[in-house]
Amino acid sequence: AQARGIQDGDTVRLWNSRGQILAGAVISEGIKPGVICIHEGAWPDLDLTADGICKNGAVNVLTKDLPSSRLGNGCAGNTALAWLEKYNGPELTLTAFEPPASS
């Protein structure tokens, strides 16, 4: 993070060949340099005007869609390679929690 000029609270962009997300940076001595830890649980919120970036940090955008088994079809723990940079793009509004237009 330090090498990239990223500090606590900064918005960062993570991306790989599967997609890209925005997330808030929390710097921790408990994470090795070069490692990113993101907790799952965000609702996808893709911005189609910004190359499909997920504004809500849904990490599954970056991981392989691989179930635990054909029987259970549950979530499998995933790792993924991704690049990270401080986000300097336009401010994007979260819309994941807004009701659909038809409601």
Backbone as ProteinMPNN parsed JSONL, in Angstrom:
{"seq_chain_A": "AQARGIQDGDTVRLWNSRGQILAGAVISEGIKPGVICIHEGAWPDLDLTADGICKNGAVNVLTKDLPSSRLGNGCAGNTALAWLEKYNGPELTLTAFEPPASS", "coords_chain_A": {"N_chain_A": [[0.828, -1.189, 0.0], [1.897, 1.245, 0.832], [3.888, 1.689, -1.099], [2.313, 2.273, -3.249], [1.134, 4.604, -2.599], [-1.156, 4.482, -1.038], [-3.466, 5.001, 1.549], [-5.099, 4.491, 4.77], [-8.606, 4.452, 4.431], [-8.661, 5.387, 1.825], [-10.112, 5.121, -1.444], [-9.84, 2.298, -3.435], [-9.029, 0.662, -6.518], [-9.471, -2.557, -7.67], [-8.515, -5.076, -9.931], [-8.757, -7.648, -12.439], [-8.582, -10.162, -15.032], [-11.224, -10.933, -14.978], [-12.878, -8.9, -14.018], [-13.591, -5.766, -12.299], [-13.399, -3.925, -9.232], [-14.391, -1.508, -6.736], [-13.116, -0.564, -3.574], [-12.775, 0.133, -0.06], [-9.788, 1.112, 1.509], [-8.049, -0.458, 4.136], [-5.381, -0.356, 6.076], [-3.179, -2.754, 7.383], [-1.024, -4.249, 9.748], [-1.207, -6.926, 9.997], [-1.454, -8.163, 7.568], [0.402, -9.517, 4.958], [2.899, -7.795, 2.982], [2.04, -7.115, -0.379], [-0.189, -8.687, -0.399], [-3.722, -8.889, -0.566], [-6.638, -8.618, 1.295], [-9.976, -9.3, 1.18], [-13.202, -9.212, 2.394], [-16.023, -11.213, 1.749], [-19.407, -10.483, 0.754], [-20.739, -8.269, -0.234], [-23.394, -6.713, -2.082], [-23.63, -6.973, -5.591], [-22.986, -4.141, -7.618], [-22.917, -2.913, -10.379], [-21.495, -0.508, -12.527], [-22.386, 0.471, -15.507], [-21.578, 2.547, -17.078], [-19.001, 2.976, -16.471], [-17.1, 1.103, -17.454], [-18.163, -1.269, -16.365], [-17.441, -1.464, -13.69], [-17.593, -2.645, -10.344], [-19.185, -0.929, -7.957], [-19.634, -1.459, -5.321], [-17.831, -3.191, -4.234], [-18.012, -6.031, -4.546], [-16.473, -8.887, -4.19], [-16.67, -11.298, -5.54], [-16.795, -10.691, -8.188], [-14.205, -10.783, -9.031], [-13.373, -13.398, -8.707], [-13.212, -16.918, -9.595], [-16.058, -18.664, -10.797], [-16.847, -21.176, -9.107], [-18.35, -23.902, -7.755], [-18.653, -25.618, -4.532], [-19.209, -28.353, -4.775], [-20.894, -30.632, -7.052], [-23.092, -31.702, -5.844], [-23.612, -30.257, -3.39], [-23.315, -27.63, -4.289], [-22.488, -25.271, -3.11], [-20.818, -22.283, -1.875], [-17.395, -21.977, -2.624], [-14.22, -21.593, -1.114], [-12.139, -19.058, -2.363], [-9.24, -17.9, -4.087], [-7.601, -15.242, -5.768], [-5.699, -13.666, -8.298], [-4.941, -10.256, -8.471], [-4.723, -6.827, -9.483], [-3.904, -3.696, -7.953], [-4.715, -0.328, -7.303], [-4.687, 3.126, -6.289], [-7.789, 4.692, -6.428], [-8.681, 7.124, -8.705], [-10.706, 7.998, -10.228], [-13.952, 9.204, -11.42], [-16.44, 10.144, -8.955], [-18.61, 7.629, -7.979], [-21.986, 6.764, -7.597], [-23.467, 4.713, -5.159], [-25.873, 2.272, -5.885], [-26.942, -0.116, -5.17], [-28.728, -0.586, -3.087], [-31.032, 0.719, -3.669], [-34.523, 0.738, -4.436], [-36.003, -1.164, -7.155], [-36.872, 0.433, -10.278], [-39.456, -0.184, -11.008], [-40.881, -0.593, -8.682]], "CA_chain_A": [[0.0, 0.0, 0.0], [2.759, 2.419, 0.936], [4.551, 1.878, -2.389], [1.321, 2.777, -4.195], [0.577, 5.845, -2.07], [-2.494, 4.198, -0.516], [-3.59, 5.173, 2.996], [-6.397, 4.112, 5.338], [-9.753, 5.245, 4.004], [-8.645, 5.665, 0.387], [-10.826, 4.213, -2.336], [-8.907, 1.613, -4.322], [-9.584, -0.148, -7.605], [-8.841, -3.861, -7.847], [-8.979, -5.628, -11.193], [-8.076, -8.746, -13.116], [-9.223, -10.458, -16.316], [-12.649, -11.215, -14.769], [-13.638, -7.694, -13.724], [-12.966, -4.757, -11.452], [-14.227, -3.46, -8.12], [-13.895, -0.454, -5.857], [-13.176, -0.943, -2.16], [-12.115, 1.041, 0.869], [-8.527, 0.561, 2.014], [-7.742, -0.516, 5.566], [-4.002, -0.825, 6.15], [-3.018, -3.594, 8.57], [0.249, -4.954, 9.918], [-1.511, -8.351, 9.99], [-1.5, -8.648, 6.186], [1.74, -9.445, 4.352], [3.036, -6.923, 1.812], [1.709, -7.781, -1.637], [-1.403, -9.489, -0.223], [-4.961, -8.136, -0.373], [-7.684, -9.407, 1.95], [-11.3, -8.697, 1.02], [-14.259, -10.065, 2.926], [-17.164, -11.329, 0.851], [-20.697, -10.151, 1.317], [-21.34, -7.083, -0.84], [-24.285, -6.887, -3.228], [-23.044, -6.4, -6.806], [-23.511, -2.84, -8.035], [-22.094, -2.619, -11.55], [-21.712, 0.761, -13.214], [-22.169, 0.176, -16.922], [-20.957, 3.692, -17.74], [-17.59, 3.018, -16.053], [-16.508, -0.191, -17.815], [-18.695, -2.354, -15.559], [-16.805, -1.554, -12.373], [-18.514, -2.859, -9.226], [-19.012, 0.19, -7.021], [-19.892, -1.905, -3.955], [-16.761, -4.072, -3.775], [-18.387, -7.451, -4.531], [-15.232, -9.57, -4.56], [-16.93, -12.404, -6.463], [-16.524, -10.202, -9.541], [-12.808, -11.096, -9.341], [-13.059, -14.805, -8.474], [-13.756, -17.922, -10.498], [-17.358, -19.191, -10.385], [-16.584, -22.591, -8.89], [-19.062, -24.364, -6.564], [-17.942, -26.571, -3.68], [-19.418, -29.673, -5.377], [-22.134, -30.685, -7.833], [-24.174, -32.038, -4.927], [-23.904, -29.139, -2.49], [-23.342, -26.408, -5.091], [-22.281, -24.127, -2.231], [-19.669, -21.42, -2.142], [-16.064, -22.522, -2.365], [-13.232, -20.563, -0.821], [-11.404, -18.711, -3.571], [-8.187, -16.904, -4.132], [-7.506, -14.688, -7.116], [-4.668, -12.655, -8.524], [-5.539, -8.987, -8.872], [-3.894, -5.631, -9.38], [-4.472, -2.71, -7.042], [-4.236, 1.048, -7.426], [-5.543, 4.142, -5.688], [-8.806, 5.098, -7.403], [-8.731, 8.56, -8.94], [-11.758, 8.233, -11.209], [-15.095, 9.999, -10.963], [-17.208, 9.6, -7.837], [-19.722, 6.819, -8.46], [-23.025, 6.638, -6.585], [-23.953, 3.364, -4.882], [-27.292, 2.088, -6.183], [-27.301, -1.497, -4.833], [-29.789, -0.653, -2.087], [-32.205, 1.46, -4.127], [-35.539, -0.172, -4.977], [-36.107, -1.144, -8.615], [-37.708, 1.507, -10.817], [-40.839, -0.638, -11.147], [-41.538, -0.842, -7.389]], "C_chain_A": [[0.876, 1.258, 0.0], [3.429, 2.721, -0.404], [3.608, 2.468, -3.435], [0.658, 4.066, -3.713], [-0.827, 5.683, -1.509], [-2.469, 4.298, 1.001], [-4.96, 4.683, 3.452], [-7.494, 5.039, 4.833], [-9.77, 5.592, 2.532], [-9.541, 4.678, -0.349], [-9.798, 3.624, -3.285], [-9.68, 0.848, -5.388], [-8.775, -1.426, -7.677], [-9.38, -4.435, -9.137], [-8.142, -6.821, -11.607], [-8.845, -9.03, -14.402], [-10.726, -10.711, -16.183], [-13.482, -9.96, -14.528], [-12.862, -6.735, -12.855], [-13.95, -4.296, -10.388], [-13.574, -2.262, -7.45], [-14.051, -0.933, -4.425], [-12.485, 0.131, -1.335], [-10.878, 0.383, 1.446], [-8.471, 0.64, 3.538], [-6.354, -1.135, 5.661], [-3.811, -1.575, 7.467], [-1.645, -4.243, 8.586], [0.041, -6.467, 9.852], [-1.607, -8.962, 8.604], [-0.116, -8.459, 5.58], [1.77, -8.441, 3.199], [2.766, -7.722, 0.534], [0.453, -8.63, -1.573], [-2.579, -8.551, 0.029], [-5.961, -9.072, 0.281], [-9.002, -8.655, 1.803], [-12.322, -9.686, 1.55], [-15.453, -10.038, 1.983], [-18.43, -10.861, 1.543], [-21.375, -8.951, 0.69], [-22.291, -7.461, -1.974], [-23.602, -6.286, -4.451], [-23.742, -5.09, -7.173], [-22.648, -2.357, -9.197], [-22.48, -1.289, -12.168], [-21.373, 0.555, -14.679], [-21.579, 1.351, -17.681], [-19.475, 3.797, -17.403], [-16.957, 1.646, -16.262], [-16.945, -1.328, -16.9], [-18.078, -2.496, -14.189], [-17.871, -1.767, -11.298], [-18.221, -1.811, -8.164], [-19.108, -0.247, -5.57], [-18.892, -2.956, -3.476], [-17.112, -5.546, -3.689], [-17.227, -8.277, -5.082], [-15.466, -10.742, -5.51], [-16.774, -11.989, -7.919], [-15.121, -10.622, -9.982], [-12.469, -12.582, -9.254], [-13.732, -15.713, -9.49], [-15.074, -18.443, -9.937], [-17.252, -20.705, -10.273], [-17.304, -23.05, -7.628], [-18.243, -25.376, -5.776], [-18.064, -27.992, -4.212], [-20.693, -29.625, -6.212], [-23.325, -30.986, -6.935], [-24.577, -30.831, -4.076], [-24.065, -27.817, -3.208], [-23.199, -25.149, -4.229], [-21.074, -23.306, -2.647], [-18.373, -22.151, -1.805], [-15.14, -21.358, -2.032], [-12.389, -20.301, -2.061], [-10.254, -17.776, -3.266], [-8.13, -16.406, -5.567], [-6.324, -13.727, -7.159], [-5.359, -11.385, -8.999], [-4.502, -7.882, -8.74], [-4.645, -4.618, -8.541], [-3.864, -1.351, -7.329], [-5.188, 1.969, -6.678], [-6.509, 4.611, -6.766], [-8.851, 6.611, -7.488], [-9.792, 8.927, -9.962], [-12.887, 9.069, -10.636], [-15.794, 9.337, -9.776], [-18.423, 8.872, -8.398], [-20.712, 6.612, -7.316], [-23.431, 5.185, -6.411], [-25.447, 3.3, -5.156], [-27.786, 0.703, -5.783], [-28.494, -1.585, -3.889], [-31.015, 0.17, -2.455], [-33.236, 0.481, -4.668], [-35.569, -0.094, -6.498], [-37.062, -0.042, -9.077], [-39.175, 1.105, -10.879], [-41.555, -0.822, -9.815], [-42.347, 0.347, -6.917]], "O_chain_A": [[0.621, 2.208, -0.74], [3.526, 3.883, -0.8], [4.056, 3.091, -4.397], [-0.274, 4.563, -4.347], [-1.606, 6.635, -1.502], [-1.58, 3.758, 1.659], [-5.864, 4.485, 2.641], [-7.33, 6.259, 4.811], [-10.794, 6.05, 2.026], [-9.705, 3.536, 0.08], [-8.987, 4.345, -3.867], [-10.825, 0.445, -5.185], [-7.546, -1.393, -7.736], [-10.571, -4.306, -9.422], [-6.995, -6.985, -11.194], [-9.673, -8.22, -14.817], [-11.434, -10.704, -17.19], [-14.68, -9.959, -14.808], [-11.649, -6.859, -12.687], [-15.162, -4.276, -10.602], [-12.371, -2.033, -7.577], [-15.012, -1.63, -4.101], [-11.709, 0.933, -1.855], [-10.918, -0.785, 1.833], [-8.799, 1.662, 4.14], [-6.178, -2.314, 5.356], [-4.222, -1.104, 8.527], [-1.163, -4.726, 7.561], [1.003, -7.214, 9.67], [-1.82, -10.168, 8.479], [0.47, -7.38, 5.673], [0.763, -8.261, 2.513], [3.212, -8.861, 0.394], [0.061, -9.231, -2.573], [-2.455, -7.553, 0.74], [-6.109, -10.215, -0.153], [-9.128, -7.513, 2.246], [-12.302, -10.864, 1.191], [-15.846, -8.983, 1.485], [-18.51, -10.846, 2.771], [-22.507, -8.64, 1.059], [-22.035, -8.4, -2.728], [-23.045, -5.191, -4.36], [-24.96, -4.969, -7.042], [-21.768, -1.512, -9.029], [-23.664, -0.984, -12.314], [-20.201, 0.474, -15.045], [-21.121, 1.183, -18.812], [-18.766, 4.619, -17.985], [-16.347, 1.095, -15.346], [-16.175, -2.262, -16.677], [-18.183, -3.56, -13.579], [-18.93, -1.141, -11.339], [-17.153, -1.804, -7.554], [-18.713, 0.499, -4.674], [-19.089, -3.551, -2.417], [-16.566, -6.253, -2.842], [-17.028, -8.353, -6.295], [-14.544, -11.143, -6.22], [-16.636, -12.844, -8.794], [-14.875, -10.799, -11.175], [-11.389, -12.99, -9.682], [-14.693, -15.326, -10.155], [-15.195, -18.644, -8.728], [-17.533, -21.428, -11.229], [-16.925, -22.641, -6.53], [-17.263, -25.925, -6.28], [-17.112, -28.766, -4.11], [-21.482, -28.687, -6.094], [-24.446, -30.572, -7.231], [-25.743, -30.438, -4.052], [-24.859, -26.973, -2.792], [-23.725, -24.091, -4.574], [-20.405, -23.6, -3.638], [-18.293, -22.86, -0.802], [-15.264, -20.272, -2.599], [-11.973, -21.242, -2.735], [-10.291, -16.982, -2.327], [-8.575, -17.1, -6.481], [-6.003, -13.065, -6.172], [-6.26, -11.439, -9.836], [-3.536, -7.995, -7.984], [-5.87, -4.672, -8.429], [-2.663, -1.228, -7.568], [-6.352, 1.631, -6.46], [-6.097, 4.897, -7.89], [-9.034, 7.298, -6.483], [-9.786, 10.033, -10.502], [-12.798, 9.578, -9.518], [-15.743, 8.118, -9.617], [-19.175, 9.431, -9.196], [-20.309, 6.316, -6.191], [-23.709, 4.494, -7.391], [-26.202, 4.167, -4.716], [-28.946, 0.377, -6.033], [-29.206, -2.589, -3.904], [-31.936, 0.307, -1.651], [-32.868, -0.511, -5.297], [-35.2, 0.931, -7.072], [-37.957, 0.359, -8.334], [-40.052, 1.966, -10.811], [-42.734, -1.176, -9.808], [-42.958, 0.293, -5.85]]}, "name": "protein", "num_of_chains": 1, "seq": "AQARGIQDGDTVRLWNSRGQILAGAVISEGIKPGVICIHEGAWPDLDLTADGICKNGAVNVLTKDLPSSRLGNGCAGNTALAWLEKYNGPELTLTAFEPPASS"}
